[in-house]
Amino acid sequence: MKLKGLHLLLNCIFVIVFNVVVFMIFQTFTVTFWVAYGFIHVAYLMAVISSYVRPKGRSSAVLGYPLASISWTYFLVEFVLGTMFLIFKDASFKISFIPQFVLFGIYVSLFISNILANRATSDEERQGSQNNLYIKQAASEVNLMMNQAADAALRKKLERIYDSLMGSQIRSNPALRDIENKIMINIGNLRESVRENNYIKANSAIVTLQGLIDDRNSRISLGRL
Protein backbone atom coordinates (compact mmCIF):
# COMPACT_ATOMS: atom_id res chain seq x y z
CA MET A 1 0.00 0.00 0.00
CA LYS A 2 2.86 2.40 0.84
CA LEU A 3 4.53 1.75 -2.51
CA LYS A 4 1.26 2.38 -4.36
CA GLY A 5 0.89 5.64 -2.45
CA LEU A 6 4.41 6.70 -3.39
CA HIS A 7 3.78 5.85 -7.04
CA LEU A 8 0.58 7.87 -6.99
CA LEU A 9 2.37 10.82 -5.37
CA LEU A 10 5.17 10.60 -7.93
CA ASN A 11 2.69 10.66 -10.81
CA CYS A 12 0.89 13.65 -9.27
CA ILE A 13 4.05 15.75 -8.96
CA PHE A 14 4.02 16.80 -12.62
CA VAL A 15 0.31 17.68 -12.53
CA ILE A 16 0.72 19.75 -9.36
CA VAL A 17 3.88 21.57 -10.45
CA PHE A 18 2.58 22.14 -13.98
CA ASN A 19 -0.74 23.60 -12.79
CA VAL A 20 0.86 25.81 -10.13
CA VAL A 21 3.34 27.26 -12.63
CA VAL A 22 0.76 27.70 -15.41
CA PHE A 23 -1.83 29.48 -13.26
CA MET A 24 0.79 31.70 -11.66
CA ILE A 25 2.10 32.83 -15.05
CA PHE A 26 -1.15 33.18 -16.99
CA GLN A 27 -4.00 35.38 -15.85
CA THR A 28 -6.24 35.36 -18.92
CA PHE A 29 -7.46 32.21 -20.63
CA THR A 30 -8.70 31.61 -24.14
CA VAL A 31 -10.19 28.64 -25.97
CA THR A 32 -6.75 27.97 -27.48
CA PHE A 33 -5.26 27.90 -23.98
CA TRP A 34 -7.79 25.35 -22.71
CA VAL A 35 -7.37 23.16 -25.80
CA ALA A 36 -3.61 22.94 -25.23
CA TYR A 37 -4.12 22.50 -21.49
CA GLY A 38 -6.49 19.58 -22.08
CA PHE A 39 -4.31 17.79 -24.64
CA ILE A 40 -1.25 18.02 -22.37
CA HIS A 41 -3.13 16.41 -19.49
CA VAL A 42 -4.59 13.67 -21.72
CA ALA A 43 -1.11 12.89 -23.05
CA TYR A 44 0.33 12.67 -19.54
CA LEU A 45 -2.54 10.46 -18.35
CA MET A 46 -2.00 8.03 -21.24
CA ALA A 47 1.74 7.93 -20.56
CA VAL A 48 1.16 7.10 -16.89
CA ILE A 49 -1.43 4.42 -17.70
CA SER A 50 0.86 2.87 -20.33
CA SER A 51 3.66 2.61 -17.76
CA TYR A 52 1.51 0.27 -15.67
CA VAL A 53 0.34 -1.90 -18.56
CA ARG A 54 2.20 -5.22 -18.64
CA PRO A 55 2.14 -6.78 -22.12
CA LYS A 56 1.06 -10.43 -22.28
CA GLY A 57 3.37 -11.14 -25.19
CA ARG A 58 7.12 -11.01 -24.69
CA SER A 59 7.94 -9.13 -27.88
CA SER A 60 4.78 -7.16 -28.59
CA ALA A 61 5.75 -3.77 -30.03
CA VAL A 62 4.88 -1.44 -32.87
CA LEU A 63 7.65 -0.07 -35.08
CA GLY A 64 10.07 -1.73 -32.67
CA TYR A 65 8.92 0.30 -29.65
CA PRO A 66 6.81 -0.85 -26.68
CA LEU A 67 3.63 0.94 -25.66
CA ALA A 68 5.20 2.89 -22.77
CA SER A 69 7.90 4.36 -25.02
CA ILE A 70 5.34 5.41 -27.62
CA SER A 71 3.14 7.02 -24.96
CA TRP A 72 5.95 8.96 -23.30
CA THR A 73 7.21 10.14 -26.69
CA TYR A 74 3.71 11.35 -27.50
CA PHE A 75 3.55 13.15 -24.17
CA LEU A 76 6.90 14.93 -24.71
CA VAL A 77 5.92 16.05 -28.22
CA GLU A 78 2.49 17.17 -27.04
CA PHE A 79 4.02 18.95 -24.05
CA VAL A 80 6.28 21.03 -26.30
CA LEU A 81 3.49 21.71 -28.80
CA GLY A 82 0.90 22.41 -26.10
CA THR A 83 3.22 24.74 -24.17
CA MET A 84 3.74 26.74 -27.34
CA PHE A 85 -0.03 27.26 -27.64
CA LEU A 86 -0.28 28.10 -23.94
CA ILE A 87 2.16 30.91 -24.58
CA PHE A 88 0.55 31.99 -27.85
CA LYS A 89 -2.95 31.58 -26.47
CA ASP A 90 -4.37 34.23 -28.79
CA ALA A 91 -3.85 31.99 -31.81
CA SER A 92 -7.02 30.82 -33.54
CA PHE A 93 -8.81 27.70 -32.34
CA LYS A 94 -8.26 25.85 -35.63
CA ILE A 95 -4.51 26.52 -35.68
CA SER A 96 -4.15 25.13 -32.16
CA PHE A 97 -6.65 22.27 -32.34
CA ILE A 98 -5.80 20.66 -35.70
CA PRO A 99 -2.09 19.79 -35.11
CA GLN A 100 -2.76 18.52 -31.58
CA PHE A 101 -5.75 16.49 -32.73
CA VAL A 102 -3.74 14.97 -35.61
CA LEU A 103 -0.93 14.11 -33.18
CA PHE A 104 -3.47 12.51 -30.84
CA GLY A 105 -4.96 10.53 -33.75
CA ILE A 106 -1.53 9.18 -34.71
CA TYR A 107 -0.92 8.16 -31.10
CA VAL A 108 -4.29 6.41 -30.80
CA SER A 109 -3.55 4.47 -34.01
CA LEU A 110 -0.20 3.32 -32.60
CA PHE A 111 -1.85 2.53 -29.25
CA ILE A 112 -4.48 0.30 -30.87
CA SER A 113 -1.86 -1.34 -33.12
CA ASN A 114 0.21 -2.14 -30.06
CA ILE A 115 -2.77 -3.72 -28.28
CA LEU A 116 -3.50 -5.87 -31.34
CA ALA A 117 0.17 -6.86 -31.66
CA ASN A 118 0.21 -7.69 -27.97
CA ARG A 119 -2.82 -9.95 -28.32
CA ALA A 120 -1.41 -11.68 -31.42
CA THR A 121 1.94 -12.27 -29.73
CA SER A 122 0.22 -13.61 -26.63
CA ASP A 123 -1.88 -16.03 -28.71
CA GLU A 124 1.21 -17.25 -30.57
CA GLU A 125 3.12 -17.84 -27.34
CA ARG A 126 0.15 -19.66 -25.78
CA GLN A 127 -0.25 -21.81 -28.89
CA GLY A 128 3.49 -22.53 -28.90
CA SER A 129 3.31 -23.56 -25.25
CA GLN A 130 0.39 -25.92 -25.98
CA ASN A 131 2.20 -27.43 -28.96
CA ASN A 132 5.34 -27.91 -26.90
CA LEU A 133 3.24 -29.63 -24.22
CA TYR A 134 1.81 -32.01 -26.85
CA ILE A 135 5.30 -33.07 -28.00
CA LYS A 136 6.55 -33.48 -24.42
CA GLN A 137 3.51 -35.51 -23.40
CA ALA A 138 3.77 -37.84 -26.38
CA ALA A 139 7.54 -38.29 -25.97
CA SER A 140 7.13 -38.88 -22.23
CA GLU A 141 4.61 -41.66 -22.87
CA VAL A 142 6.95 -43.40 -25.32
CA ASN A 143 9.94 -42.97 -23.00
CA LEU A 144 7.96 -44.68 -20.22
CA MET A 145 7.19 -47.59 -22.57
CA MET A 146 10.88 -47.89 -23.46
CA ASN A 147 11.64 -48.51 -19.78
CA GLN A 148 8.81 -51.05 -19.49
CA ALA A 149 9.57 -53.07 -22.64
CA ALA A 150 11.34 -56.33 -21.90
CA ASP A 151 12.12 -57.15 -25.55
CA ALA A 152 15.32 -55.48 -26.83
CA ALA A 153 14.07 -55.28 -30.45
CA LEU A 154 10.82 -53.64 -29.34
CA ARG A 155 12.73 -51.23 -27.13
CA LYS A 156 14.85 -50.24 -30.13
CA LYS A 157 11.74 -49.51 -32.21
CA LEU A 158 10.27 -47.48 -29.37
CA GLU A 159 13.50 -45.51 -29.20
CA ARG A 160 13.12 -44.62 -32.89
CA ILE A 161 9.55 -43.44 -32.22
CA TYR A 162 10.84 -41.34 -29.32
CA ASP A 163 13.52 -39.76 -31.52
CA SER A 164 10.92 -39.04 -34.21
CA LEU A 165 8.71 -37.25 -31.69
CA MET A 166 11.56 -35.22 -30.22
CA GLY A 167 12.64 -34.27 -33.72
CA SER A 168 9.13 -33.26 -34.76
CA GLN A 169 8.32 -29.65 -35.46
CA ILE A 170 6.56 -27.98 -32.55
CA ARG A 171 4.65 -25.56 -34.78
CA SER A 172 1.08 -26.72 -35.15
CA ASN A 173 -2.27 -25.66 -36.55
CA PRO A 174 -5.93 -26.40 -35.76
CA ALA A 175 -6.05 -28.35 -39.03
CA LEU A 176 -3.53 -30.80 -37.54
CA ARG A 177 -5.62 -31.49 -34.47
CA ASP A 178 -7.19 -34.59 -36.02
CA ILE A 179 -3.88 -36.27 -36.83
CA GLU A 180 -2.41 -35.26 -33.46
CA ASN A 181 -5.39 -36.86 -31.71
CA LYS A 182 -4.80 -40.02 -33.75
CA ILE A 183 -1.15 -40.00 -32.63
CA MET A 184 -2.17 -39.78 -28.96
CA ILE A 185 -4.79 -42.55 -29.43
CA ASN A 186 -2.22 -44.82 -31.07
CA ILE A 187 0.25 -44.09 -28.28
CA GLY A 188 -2.44 -45.26 -25.85
CA ASN A 189 -2.97 -48.45 -27.89
CA LEU A 190 0.79 -49.02 -28.01
CA ARG A 191 1.02 -48.59 -24.25
CA GLU A 192 -1.60 -51.30 -23.74
CA SER A 193 0.22 -53.65 -26.11
CA VAL A 194 3.55 -53.14 -24.32
CA ARG A 195 1.89 -53.67 -20.96
CA GLU A 196 0.38 -56.95 -22.20
CA ASN A 197 3.68 -58.00 -23.84
CA ASN A 198 1.76 -58.39 -27.11
CA TYR A 199 4.68 -57.74 -29.46
CA ILE A 200 2.76 -58.42 -32.69
CA LYS A 201 0.15 -55.83 -31.78
CA ALA A 202 2.85 -53.47 -30.48
CA ASN A 203 4.85 -53.69 -33.73
CA SER A 204 1.71 -52.96 -35.73
CA ALA A 205 0.95 -49.94 -33.55
CA ILE A 206 4.55 -48.69 -33.97
CA VAL A 207 4.28 -48.84 -37.77
CA THR A 208 0.99 -46.93 -37.68
CA LEU A 209 2.36 -44.39 -35.19
CA GLN A 210 5.50 -43.76 -37.21
CA GLY A 211 3.38 -43.18 -40.30
CA LEU A 212 1.20 -40.64 -38.47
CA ILE A 213 4.23 -38.77 -37.10
CA ASP A 214 5.82 -38.63 -40.55
CA ASP A 215 2.54 -37.48 -42.09
CA ARG A 216 2.19 -34.67 -39.54
CA ASN A 217 5.72 -33.44 -40.10
CA SER A 218 5.29 -33.68 -43.87
CA ARG A 219 2.10 -31.58 -43.76
CA ILE A 220 3.83 -28.90 -41.73
CA SER A 221 6.88 -28.82 -43.99
CA LEU A 222 4.84 -28.68 -47.18
CA GLY A 223 2.26 -26.30 -45.73
CA ARG A 224 -0.60 -28.74 -46.44
CA LEU A 225 -2.69 -27.78 -43.44
C-alpha positions in Angstrom: 0.0 0.0 0.0 2.9 2.4 0.8 4.5 1.8 -2.5 1.3 2.4 -4.4 0.9 5.6 -2.4 4.4 6.7 -3.4 3.8 5.9 -7.0 0.6 7.9 -7.0 2.4 10.8 -5.4 5.2 10.6 -7.9 2.7 10.7 -10.8 0.9 13.6 -9.3 4.0 15.7 -9.0 4.0 16.8 -12.6 0.3 17.7 -12.5 0.7 19.7 -9.4 3.9 21.6 -10.5 2.6 22.1 -14.0 -0.7 23.6 -12.8 0.9 25.8 -10.1 3.3 27.3 -12.6 0.8 27.7 -15.4 -1.8 29.5 -13.3 0.8 31.7 -11.7 2.1 32.8 -15.0 -1.2 33.2 -17.0 -4.0 35.4 -15.8 -6.2 35.4 -18.9 -7.5 32.2 -20.6 -8.7 31.6 -24.1 -10.2 28.6 -26.0 -6.7 28.0 -27.5 -5.3 27.9 -24.0 -7.8 25.4 -22.7 -7.4 23.2 -25.8 -3.6 22.9 -25.2 -4.1 22.5 -21.5 -6.5 19.6 -22.1 -4.3 17.8 -24.6 -1.3 18.0 -22.4 -3.1 16.4 -19.5 -4.6 13.7 -21.7 -1.1 12.9 -23.1 0.3 12.7 -19.5 -2.5 10.5 -18.3 -2.0 8.0 -21.2 1.7 7.9 -20.6 1.2 7.1 -16.9 -1.4 4.4 -17.7 0.9 2.9 -20.3 3.7 2.6 -17.8 1.5 0.3 -15.7 0.3 -1.9 -18.6 2.2 -5.2 -18.6 2.1 -6.8 -22.1 1.1 -10.4 -22.3 3.4 -11.1 -25.2 7.1 -11.0 -24.7 7.9 -9.1 -27.9 4.8 -7.2 -28.6 5.8 -3.8 -30.0 4.9 -1.4 -32.9 7.7 -0.1 -35.1 10.1 -1.7 -32.7 8.9 0.3 -29.7 6.8 -0.9 -26.7 3.6 0.9 -25.7 5.2 2.9 -22.8 7.9 4.4 -25.0 5.3 5.4 -27.6 3.1 7.0 -25.0 5.9 9.0 -23.3 7.2 10.1 -26.7 3.7 11.3 -27.5 3.5 13.2 -24.2 6.9 14.9 -24.7 5.9 16.1 -28.2 2.5 17.2 -27.0 4.0 19.0 -24.0 6.3 21.0 -26.3 3.5 21.7 -28.8 0.9 22.4 -26.1 3.2 24.7 -24.2 3.7 26.7 -27.3 0.0 27.3 -27.6 -0.3 28.1 -23.9 2.2 30.9 -24.6 0.6 32.0 -27.9 -2.9 31.6 -26.5 -4.4 34.2 -28.8 -3.8 32.0 -31.8 -7.0 30.8 -33.5 -8.8 27.7 -32.3 -8.3 25.9 -35.6 -4.5 26.5 -35.7 -4.1 25.1 -32.2 -6.7 22.3 -32.3 -5.8 20.7 -35.7 -2.1 19.8 -35.1 -2.8 18.5 -31.6 -5.7 16.5 -32.7 -3.7 15.0 -35.6 -0.9 14.1 -33.2 -3.5 12.5 -30.8 -5.0 10.5 -33.8 -1.5 9.2 -34.7 -0.9 8.2 -31.1 -4.3 6.4 -30.8 -3.5 4.5 -34.0 -0.2 3.3 -32.6 -1.8 2.5 -29.3 -4.5 0.3 -30.9 -1.9 -1.3 -33.1 0.2 -2.1 -30.1 -2.8 -3.7 -28.3 -3.5 -5.9 -31.3 0.2 -6.9 -31.7 0.2 -7.7 -28.0 -2.8 -10.0 -28.3 -1.4 -11.7 -31.4 1.9 -12.3 -29.7 0.2 -13.6 -26.6 -1.9 -16.0 -28.7 1.2 -17.3 -30.6 3.1 -17.8 -27.3 0.2 -19.7 -25.8 -0.2 -21.8 -28.9 3.5 -22.5 -28.9 3.3 -23.6 -25.3 0.4 -25.9 -26.0 2.2 -27.4 -29.0 5.3 -27.9 -26.9 3.2 -29.6 -24.2 1.8 -32.0 -26.9 5.3 -33.1 -28.0 6.5 -33.5 -24.4 3.5 -35.5 -23.4 3.8 -37.8 -26.4 7.5 -38.3 -26.0 7.1 -38.9 -22.2 4.6 -41.7 -22.9 6.9 -43.4 -25.3 9.9 -43.0 -23.0 8.0 -44.7 -20.2 7.2 -47.6 -22.6 10.9 -47.9 -23.5 11.6 -48.5 -19.8 8.8 -51.0 -19.5 9.6 -53.1 -22.6 11.3 -56.3 -21.9 12.1 -57.2 -25.5 15.3 -55.5 -26.8 14.1 -55.3 -30.4 10.8 -53.6 -29.3 12.7 -51.2 -27.1 14.9 -50.2 -30.1 11.7 -49.5 -32.2 10.3 -47.5 -29.4 13.5 -45.5 -29.2 13.1 -44.6 -32.9 9.5 -43.4 -32.2 10.8 -41.3 -29.3 13.5 -39.8 -31.5 10.9 -39.0 -34.2 8.7 -37.2 -31.7 11.6 -35.2 -30.2 12.6 -34.3 -33.7 9.1 -33.3 -34.8 8.3 -29.7 -35.5 6.6 -28.0 -32.6 4.7 -25.6 -34.8 1.1 -26.7 -35.1 -2.3 -25.7 -36.5 -5.9 -26.4 -35.8 -6.1 -28.4 -39.0 -3.5 -30.8 -37.5 -5.6 -31.5 -34.5 -7.2 -34.6 -36.0 -3.9 -36.3 -36.8 -2.4 -35.3 -33.5 -5.4 -36.9 -31.7 -4.8 -40.0 -33.7 -1.2 -40.0 -32.6 -2.2 -39.8 -29.0 -4.8 -42.5 -29.4 -2.2 -44.8 -31.1 0.3 -44.1 -28.3 -2.4 -45.3 -25.8 -3.0 -48.4 -27.9 0.8 -49.0 -28.0 1.0 -48.6 -24.3 -1.6 -51.3 -23.7 0.2 -53.6 -26.1 3.6 -53.1 -24.3 1.9 -53.7 -21.0 0.4 -57.0 -22.2 3.7 -58.0 -23.8 1.8 -58.4 -27.1 4.7 -57.7 -29.5 2.8 -58.4 -32.7 0.2 -55.8 -31.8 2.9 -53.5 -30.5 4.9 -53.7 -33.7 1.7 -53.0 -35.7 0.9 -49.9 -33.5 4.5 -48.7 -34.0 4.3 -48.8 -37.8 1.0 -46.9 -37.7 2.4 -44.4 -35.2 5.5 -43.8 -37.2 3.4 -43.2 -40.3 1.2 -40.6 -38.5 4.2 -38.8 -37.1 5.8 -38.6 -40.6 2.5 -37.5 -42.1 2.2 -34.7 -39.5 5.7 -33.4 -40.1 5.3 -33.7 -43.9 2.1 -31.6 -43.8 3.8 -28.9 -41.7 6.9 -28.8 -44.0 4.8 -28.7 -47.2 2.3 -26.3 -45.7 -0.6 -28.7 -46.4 -2.7 -27.8 -43.4 
